[in-house]
Amino acid sequence: MMDEVLFFDTLRQGLWVGLIISLPILTVALLAGVSIGLIQALTSIQEMTLTFVPKLAAIGAIFWLSMGYMTQTLVSFFHDRIIPLVIGG
């Protein structure tokens, strides 16, 4: 039987892994959004596709580049934390 401390510690580690995994994509989305917004403000161009397409391309590129890191982080969390809990270790 899993006690509360073990449950909340596993939940905390899972949330931390989720944050670490999503951080590269969120950072690139923030930087792309701010830079495109600054360019739009300086040039007075208010085109909706100008904000969407470059941000989507940047997110896709950083996802492709960091996919191995994200997968390895998630797999190591499952191997080190979740699977031992499931088998009762």
DSSP file (Angstrom, degrees, kcal/mol; ACC not computed):
  #  RESIDUE AA STRUCTURE BP1 BP2  ACC     N-H-->O    O-->H-N    N-H-->O    O-->H-N    TCO  KAPPA ALPHA  PHI   PSI    X-CA   Y-CA   Z-CA
    1    1 A M              0   0    0      0, 0.0     2,-0.5     0, 0.0     0, 0.0   0.000 360.0 360.0 360.0 134.4    0.0    0.0    0.0
    2    2 A M        -     0   0    0      4,-0.0     2,-0.1     2,-0.0    83,-0.0  -0.714 360.0-144.2 -87.7 126.7    1.4    3.4   -1.0
    3    3 A D     >  -     0   0    0     -2,-0.5     4,-2.0     1,-0.1     5,-0.1  -0.343  27.1-102.3 -84.0 172.8    1.4    6.0    1.8
    4    4 A E  H  > S+     0   0    0      1,-0.2     4,-2.9     2,-0.2     5,-0.3   0.860 117.5  55.1 -65.3 -37.8    0.7    9.7    1.4
    5    5 A V  H  > S+     0   0    0      1,-0.2     4,-2.2     2,-0.2    -1,-0.2   0.927 110.6  45.1 -63.6 -44.6    4.3   10.8    1.5
    6    6 A L  H  > S+     0   0    0      2,-0.2     4,-2.2     1,-0.2    -1,-0.2   0.889 113.9  50.7 -65.6 -39.7    5.4    8.4   -1.3
    7    7 A F  H  X S+     0   0    0     -4,-2.0     4,-2.4     2,-0.2    -2,-0.2   0.946 113.7  42.8 -63.0 -49.7    2.4    9.4   -3.3
    8    8 A F  H  X S+     0   0    0     -4,-2.9     4,-2.4     2,-0.2    -2,-0.2   0.830 113.1  53.0 -70.6 -31.0    3.0   13.1   -3.0
    9    9 A D  H  X S+     0   0    0     -4,-2.2     4,-2.3    -5,-0.3    -1,-0.2   0.912 111.4  46.0 -67.6 -41.6    6.7   12.7   -3.6
   10   10 A T  H  X S+     0   0    0     -4,-2.2     4,-2.3     2,-0.2    -2,-0.2   0.895 113.1  50.2 -65.7 -40.4    6.1   10.8   -6.8
   11   11 A L  H  X S+     0   0    0     -4,-2.4     4,-2.3     2,-0.2    -2,-0.2   0.907 110.4  49.9 -63.5 -42.3    3.5   13.4   -7.9
   12   12 A R  H  X S+     0   0    0     -4,-2.4     4,-2.1     1,-0.2    -2,-0.2   0.916 112.0  47.5 -62.9 -43.9    6.0   16.2   -7.2
   13   13 A Q  H  X S+     0   0    0     -4,-2.3     4,-2.5     2,-0.2    -1,-0.2   0.883 110.8  52.2 -66.3 -37.1    8.7   14.4   -9.2
   14   14 A G  H  X S+     0   0    0     -4,-2.3     4,-2.2     2,-0.2    -2,-0.2   0.901 110.2  47.7 -65.3 -40.7    6.2   13.8  -12.1
   15   15 A L  H  X S+     0   0    0     -4,-2.3     4,-2.1     2,-0.2    -2,-0.2   0.879 111.4  51.4 -66.4 -37.2    5.3   17.5  -12.2
   16   16 A W  H  X S+     0   0    0     -4,-2.1     4,-2.6     2,-0.2    -2,-0.2   0.916 109.8  49.1 -65.3 -42.8    8.9   18.4  -12.1
   17   17 A V  H  X S+     0   0    0     -4,-2.5     4,-2.6     1,-0.2    -2,-0.2   0.905 110.2  52.1 -62.9 -40.8    9.7   16.1  -15.0
   18   18 A G  H  X S+     0   0    0     -4,-2.2     4,-1.9     2,-0.2    -1,-0.2   0.892 111.0  47.3 -61.5 -39.8    6.7   17.5  -16.9
   19   19 A L  H  X S+     0   0    0     -4,-2.1     4,-1.3     2,-0.2    -2,-0.2   0.925 112.6  48.3 -66.6 -44.9    8.1   21.0  -16.4
   20   20 A I  H  < S+     0   0    0     -4,-2.6    -2,-0.2     1,-0.2    -1,-0.2   0.888 112.7  49.1 -63.7 -39.4   11.6   20.1  -17.4
   21   21 A I  H  < S+     0   0    0     -4,-2.6     4,-0.4     1,-0.2    -1,-0.2   0.889 115.7  42.1 -67.9 -38.9   10.3   18.3  -20.6
   22   22 A S  H  X S+     0   0    0     -4,-1.9     4,-2.5    -5,-0.2     5,-0.2   0.613  91.8  88.0 -85.8 -11.0    8.1   21.3  -21.6
   23   23 A L  H  X S+     0   0    0     -4,-1.3     4,-2.4     1,-0.2     5,-0.2   0.879  84.8  50.7 -60.5 -43.3   10.6   24.0  -20.8
   24   24 A P  H  > S+     0   0    0      0, 0.0     4,-2.1     0, 0.0    -1,-0.2   0.925 114.5  44.2 -61.7 -41.4   12.5   24.1  -24.2
   25   25 A I  H  > S+     0   0    0     -4,-0.4     4,-2.4     2,-0.2    -2,-0.2   0.918 114.9  47.9 -68.9 -42.9    9.2   24.4  -26.2
   26   26 A L  H  X S+     0   0    0     -4,-2.5     4,-2.2     2,-0.2    -1,-0.2   0.879 111.4  51.2 -66.3 -36.6    7.7   27.0  -23.9
   27   27 A T  H  X S+     0   0    0     -4,-2.4     4,-2.7    -5,-0.2     5,-0.2   0.926 111.8  45.9 -65.8 -44.8   10.9   29.0  -24.0
   28   28 A V  H  X S+     0   0    0     -4,-2.1     4,-2.7    -5,-0.2     5,-0.2   0.900 112.2  51.5 -65.8 -39.9   11.1   29.0  -27.8
   29   29 A A  H  X S+     0   0    0     -4,-2.4     4,-2.3     2,-0.2    -1,-0.2   0.901 112.3  47.1 -63.1 -40.0    7.4   29.9  -28.0
   30   30 A L  H  X S+     0   0    0     -4,-2.2     4,-2.6     2,-0.2     5,-0.2   0.943 114.4  45.4 -65.9 -48.1    7.9   32.8  -25.6
   31   31 A L  H  X S+     0   0    0     -4,-2.7     4,-2.4     1,-0.2     5,-0.2   0.903 115.0  47.6 -64.3 -40.9   11.0   34.1  -27.4
   32   32 A A  H  X S+     0   0    0     -4,-2.7     4,-2.5    -5,-0.2     5,-0.3   0.914 113.0  49.1 -66.0 -42.1    9.4   33.8  -30.9
   33   33 A G  H  X S+     0   0    0     -4,-2.3     4,-2.2    -5,-0.2    -2,-0.2   0.910 113.5  45.5 -64.4 -42.7    6.2   35.5  -29.7
   34   34 A V  H  X S+     0   0    0     -4,-2.6     4,-2.3     2,-0.2    -2,-0.2   0.921 115.0  46.8 -67.8 -43.2    8.0   38.4  -28.1
   35   35 A S  H  X S+     0   0    0     -4,-2.4     4,-2.2    -5,-0.2    -2,-0.2   0.910 114.6  46.2 -67.6 -40.0   10.3   38.9  -31.0
   36   36 A I  H  X S+     0   0    0     -4,-2.5     4,-2.5    -5,-0.2    -1,-0.2   0.894 112.6  51.4 -68.1 -38.5    7.5   38.7  -33.6
   37   37 A G  H  X S+     0   0    0     -4,-2.2     4,-2.2    -5,-0.3    -2,-0.2   0.887 109.9  49.7 -64.0 -38.3    5.4   41.0  -31.6
   38   38 A L  H  X S+     0   0    0     -4,-2.3     4,-2.2     2,-0.2    -2,-0.2   0.910 111.0  48.9 -65.9 -42.1    8.2   43.5  -31.4
   39   39 A I  H  X S+     0   0    0     -4,-2.2     4,-2.1     1,-0.2     6,-0.3   0.906 111.9  49.6 -63.9 -40.7    8.8   43.4  -35.1
   40   40 A Q  H  X>S+     0   0    0     -4,-2.5     4,-1.4     1,-0.2     5,-0.8   0.889 111.3  49.0 -65.1 -38.5    5.0   43.9  -35.7
   41   41 A A  H  <5S+     0   0    0     -4,-2.2    -1,-0.2     1,-0.2    -2,-0.2   0.878 113.1  47.0 -69.3 -36.0    5.0   46.9  -33.3
   42   42 A L  H  <5S+     0   0    0     -4,-2.2    -2,-0.2     1,-0.2    -1,-0.2   0.844 122.5  33.6 -73.8 -33.1    8.0   48.5  -35.0
   43   43 A T  H  <5S-     0   0    0     -4,-2.1    -2,-0.2    -5,-0.2    -1,-0.2   0.510  98.9-129.3-101.4  -5.8    6.7   48.0  -38.5
   44   44 A S  T  <5 +     0   0    0     -4,-1.4     2,-0.6     1,-0.2    -3,-0.2   0.784  56.7 146.9  59.6  30.3    3.0   48.4  -37.9
   45   45 A I      < -     0   0    0     -5,-0.8     2,-0.4    -6,-0.3    -1,-0.2  -0.874  26.8-175.2 -95.8 120.4    2.2   45.2  -39.7
   46   46 A Q        +     0   0    0     -2,-0.6     2,-0.5    -3,-0.1    -1,-0.0  -0.558  23.8 147.3-116.6  66.2   -0.8   43.4  -38.1
   47   47 A E     >  -     0   0    0     -2,-0.4     4,-0.6     1,-0.1     3,-0.4  -0.885  39.8-150.5-103.3 128.7   -1.0   40.1  -40.0
   48   48 A M  H >> S+     0   0    0     -2,-0.5     4,-1.6     1,-0.2     3,-0.8   0.862  96.2  54.6 -68.4 -36.7   -2.2   37.1  -38.1
   49   49 A T  H 3> S+     0   0    0      1,-0.2     4,-2.1     2,-0.2    -1,-0.2   0.759  97.0  67.3 -70.2 -21.2   -0.3   34.6  -40.1
   50   50 A L  H 34 S+     0   0    0     -3,-0.4    -1,-0.2     1,-0.2    -2,-0.2   0.808 107.5  38.7 -67.3 -28.7    2.9   36.5  -39.3
   51   51 A T  H <X S+     0   0    0     -3,-0.8     4,-0.8    -4,-0.6    -2,-0.2   0.832 119.9  45.1 -86.3 -34.5    2.6   35.5  -35.7
   52   52 A F  H  X S+     0   0    0     -4,-1.6     4,-2.4     2,-0.1     5,-0.2   0.939 108.5  49.3 -79.0 -48.6    1.4   32.0  -36.2
   53   53 A V  H  X S+     0   0    0     -4,-2.1     4,-2.3     1,-0.2     5,-0.2   0.920 113.0  43.0 -66.6 -48.6    3.6   30.5  -38.9
   54   54 A P  H  > S+     0   0    0      0, 0.0     4,-2.5     0, 0.0    -1,-0.2   0.892 115.6  50.4 -65.6 -35.6    7.1   31.4  -37.5
   55   55 A K  H  X S+     0   0    0     -4,-0.8     4,-2.4     2,-0.2    -2,-0.2   0.915 111.6  47.9 -66.4 -41.3    6.1   30.5  -34.0
   56   56 A L  H  X S+     0   0    0     -4,-2.4     4,-2.4     2,-0.2    -1,-0.2   0.893 112.4  49.3 -64.7 -40.1    4.8   27.1  -35.2
   57   57 A A  H  X S+     0   0    0     -4,-2.3     4,-2.3     2,-0.2    -2,-0.2   0.903 111.8  48.4 -66.0 -41.1    8.0   26.5  -37.2
   58   58 A A  H  X S+     0   0    0     -4,-2.5     4,-2.4     2,-0.2     5,-0.2   0.904 112.6  48.0 -66.0 -41.3   10.2   27.4  -34.2
   59   59 A I  H  X S+     0   0    0     -4,-2.4     4,-2.2     2,-0.2    -2,-0.2   0.916 112.3  49.5 -65.5 -42.8    8.2   25.1  -31.9
   60   60 A G  H  X S+     0   0    0     -4,-2.4     4,-2.1     2,-0.2    -2,-0.2   0.903 112.0  48.5 -62.2 -41.2    8.4   22.3  -34.5
   61   61 A A  H  X S+     0   0    0     -4,-2.3     4,-2.3     2,-0.2    -2,-0.2   0.925 113.4  45.1 -66.4 -45.0   12.1   22.7  -34.9
   62   62 A I  H  X S+     0   0    0     -4,-2.4     4,-2.1     2,-0.2    -1,-0.2   0.837 111.8  53.5 -71.3 -30.4   12.9   22.8  -31.2
   63   63 A F  H  X S+     0   0    0     -4,-2.2     4,-0.6    -5,-0.2    -1,-0.2   0.927 110.5  46.9 -65.5 -43.6   10.6   19.8  -30.6
   64   64 A W  H  < S+     0   0    0     -4,-2.1     3,-0.5     1,-0.2     4,-0.3   0.895 114.7  47.1 -64.7 -39.6   12.5   17.8  -33.2
   65   65 A L  H  < S+     0   0    0     -4,-2.3     3,-0.3     1,-0.2     4,-0.2   0.843 119.6  37.6 -71.3 -33.6   15.8   18.9  -31.8
   66   66 A S  H  X S+     0   0    0     -4,-2.1     4,-2.4     1,-0.2    -1,-0.2   0.287  84.5 102.7-103.3  11.0   14.9   18.1  -28.2
   67   67 A M  H  X S+     0   0    0     -4,-0.6     4,-2.5    -3,-0.5     5,-0.2   0.889  81.9  50.3 -61.6 -40.7   12.8   14.9  -28.8
   68   68 A G  H  > S+     0   0    0     -4,-0.3     4,-2.6    -3,-0.3    -1,-0.2   0.910 111.5  48.2 -64.5 -42.6   15.6   12.6  -27.7
   69   69 A Y  H  > S+     0   0    0     -4,-0.2     4,-2.3     2,-0.2    -2,-0.2   0.916 112.8  48.2 -63.4 -43.6   16.2   14.5  -24.4
   70   70 A M  H  X S+     0   0    0     -4,-2.4     4,-2.3     2,-0.2    -2,-0.2   0.923 113.4  47.0 -63.5 -44.4   12.5   14.6  -23.6
   71   71 A T  H  X S+     0   0    0     -4,-2.5     4,-2.7     1,-0.2     5,-0.2   0.923 112.6  48.9 -64.1 -44.8   12.1   10.9  -24.3
   72   72 A Q  H  X S+     0   0    0     -4,-2.6     4,-2.3     1,-0.2    -1,-0.2   0.889 111.4  50.0 -63.8 -39.4   15.2   10.0  -22.3
   73   73 A T  H  X S+     0   0    0     -4,-2.3     4,-1.8     2,-0.2    -1,-0.2   0.922 114.1  44.3 -64.6 -44.5   14.0   12.1  -19.3
   74   74 A L  H  X S+     0   0    0     -4,-2.3     4,-2.1     2,-0.2    -2,-0.2   0.902 114.0  49.2 -68.6 -41.4   10.5   10.5  -19.3
   75   75 A V  H  X S+     0   0    0     -4,-2.7     4,-2.7     1,-0.2     5,-0.2   0.902 110.6  50.2 -65.5 -41.1   11.8    7.0  -19.7
   76   76 A S  H  X S+     0   0    0     -4,-2.3     4,-2.5    -5,-0.2     5,-0.3   0.868 108.9  52.9 -67.1 -34.1   14.3    7.4  -16.9
   77   77 A F  H  X>S+     0   0    0     -4,-1.8     4,-2.4     2,-0.2     5,-1.1   0.923 112.2  45.0 -63.3 -43.3   11.6    8.7  -14.7
   78   78 A F  I  <>S+     0   0    0     -4,-2.1     5,-3.0     3,-0.2    -2,-0.2   0.910 116.4  45.4 -67.1 -41.7    9.4    5.7  -15.4
   79   79 A H  I  <5S+     0   0    0     -4,-2.7    -2,-0.2     1,-0.2    -1,-0.2   0.890 121.4  37.3 -68.9 -38.4   12.3    3.3  -14.9
   80   80 A D  I  <5S+     0   0    0     -4,-2.5    -2,-0.2    -5,-0.2    -1,-0.2   0.796 135.1  11.5 -85.5 -28.7   13.6    4.9  -11.7
   81   81 A R  I  X5S+     0   0    0     -4,-2.4     4,-1.0    -5,-0.3    -3,-0.2   0.818 124.3  40.1-118.4 -51.4   10.3    5.8  -10.1
   82   82 A I  I  ><S+     0   0    0     -5,-1.1     4,-2.1     2,-0.2     3,-0.3   0.938 111.3  50.8 -77.1 -48.2    7.1    4.4  -11.5
   83   83 A I  H  ><S+     0   0    0     -5,-3.0     4,-2.4     1,-0.2     5,-0.2   0.903 109.0  51.6 -62.1 -42.5    8.0    0.8  -12.4
   84   84 A P  H  >>S+     0   0    0      0, 0.0     5,-3.1     0, 0.0     4,-0.6   0.859 110.7  50.2 -61.6 -31.3    9.5    0.1   -8.9
   85   85 A L  H  <5S+     0   0    0     -4,-1.0    -2,-0.2    -3,-0.3     3,-0.2   0.882 110.3  49.7 -70.1 -36.8    6.3    1.4   -7.4
   86   86 A V  H  <5S+     0   0    0     -4,-2.1    -1,-0.2     1,-0.2    -3,-0.1   0.913 114.6  42.6 -68.9 -41.9    4.2   -0.8   -9.7
   87   87 A I  H  <5S-     0   0    0     -4,-2.4    -1,-0.2    -5,-0.2    -2,-0.2   0.548 116.9-113.1 -84.4  -4.3    6.1   -4.0   -8.9
   88   88 A G  T  <5       0   0    0     -4,-0.6    -3,-0.2    -5,-0.2    -2,-0.1   0.765 360.0 360.0  86.4  25.6    6.3   -3.1   -5.2
   89   89 A G      <       0   0    0     -5,-3.1    -4,-0.2    -6,-0.2    -3,-0.1   0.446 360.0 360.0 -91.3 360.0   10.0   -2.5   -4.9
